[in-house]
């Protein structure tokens, strides 16, 4: 269970890092992005506090890190951080957040 929580925390932190890139070309209002990041960071912090000893957080999933790095490099940077690139990122992240929610929810129902 702690491994799943740590994986989810890493997803949330990677999402935040991605959304902190240059979003000046996105069609989102700055306050909307700030509110989104505040919620995602708060969820990550609260889930992180559920991990005993926080030992699982020292070892990050490198495949997940590489995936988010590819999103940044292959979509955002290559497309010049355009509104179109941000829309692709938004769709990808939405899918990831839904999967992360299912992962954490499965921990609640498996008890």
C-alpha positions as a printed Julia matrix, in Angstrom:
111×3 Matrix{Float64}:
   0.0    0.0     0.0
   2.81   2.4     0.85
   4.43   1.75   -2.51
   1.19   2.68   -4.26
   0.9    5.83   -2.17
   4.51   6.77   -2.92
   3.9    6.2    -6.64
   0.8    8.42   -6.49
   2.7   11.14   -4.62
   5.39  11.04   -7.29
   2.77  11.39  -10.04
   1.3   14.43   -8.3
   4.73  16.02   -7.8
   5.68  15.38  -11.44
   2.38  16.96  -12.55
   3.17  20.06  -10.5
   6.67  20.31  -11.94
   5.29  20.03  -15.46
   2.67  22.7   -14.89
   5.25  25.05  -13.43
   6.91  25.3   -16.84
   6.26  28.3   -19.06
   2.5   28.3   -19.52
   2.24  31.82  -20.95
   0.8   30.48  -24.2
  -1.84  28.33  -22.54
  -5.42  29.45  -22.61
  -5.8   29.05  -18.85
  -6.12  31.91  -16.45
  -3.17  32.22  -14.09
  -5.39  31.93  -11.0
  -6.84  28.68  -12.35
  -3.38  27.17  -12.73
  -2.38  28.4    -9.26
  -5.5   26.89   -7.69
  -4.93  23.6    -9.53
  -1.31  23.44   -8.36
  -2.31  24.27   -4.78
  -4.82  21.41   -4.73
  -2.42  18.92   -6.33
   0.42  19.9    -3.96
  -1.89  19.63   -0.94
  -3.04  16.17   -2.03
   0.57  15.07   -2.53
   1.57  16.35    0.91
  -1.39  14.68    2.61
  -0.77  11.35    0.88
   2.94  11.63    1.69
   2.07  12.01    5.38
   0.33   8.6     5.22
   3.57   6.84    4.31
   5.2    5.44    7.44
   8.7    6.73    7.87
   8.54   8.23    4.38
  11.16   5.65    3.34
   9.43   4.87    0.05
   9.86   8.46   -1.1
  13.64   8.21   -1.31
  13.5    5.87   -4.3
  11.6    7.41   -7.19
  10.22   5.47  -10.1
  12.68   6.33  -12.87
  10.31   5.24  -15.66
   7.73   7.68  -14.37
  10.34  10.45  -14.18
  11.42   9.73  -17.76
   7.81   9.75  -18.95
   7.19  13.21  -17.55
  10.52  14.41  -18.9
   9.43  13.18  -22.35
   6.14  15.06  -22.02
   8.12  18.19  -21.27
  10.72  17.74  -24.0
   8.73  16.05  -26.77
   5.5   17.99  -26.46
   6.01  21.27  -24.64
   9.49  22.24  -25.76
   9.24  20.94  -29.32
   5.9   22.68  -29.77
   7.2   25.91  -28.22
   4.99  25.73  -25.12
   2.08  26.61  -27.43
  -1.58  26.52  -26.46
  -1.93  23.36  -28.55
   0.92  21.69  -26.64
  -0.62  22.64  -23.31
  -3.95  21.2   -24.4
  -2.25  17.88  -25.2
  -0.57  17.98  -21.8
  -3.87  18.77  -20.08
  -5.5   15.71  -21.63
  -2.59  13.44  -20.66
  -2.54  14.76  -17.1
  -6.29  14.37  -16.72
  -5.93  10.68  -17.59
  -3.09  10.29  -15.09
  -5.03  11.96  -12.31
  -8.0    9.69  -12.93
  -5.73   6.63  -12.78
  -4.05   7.92   -9.61
  -7.47   8.42   -8.04
  -8.41   4.84   -8.9
  -5.13   3.58   -7.45
  -5.64   5.35   -4.13
  -9.34   4.43   -4.06
  -8.41   0.78   -4.49
  -6.43   1.01   -1.26
  -9.51   2.18    0.59
 -11.74  -0.59   -0.76
  -9.21  -3.4    -0.33
  -9.3   -3.26    3.48
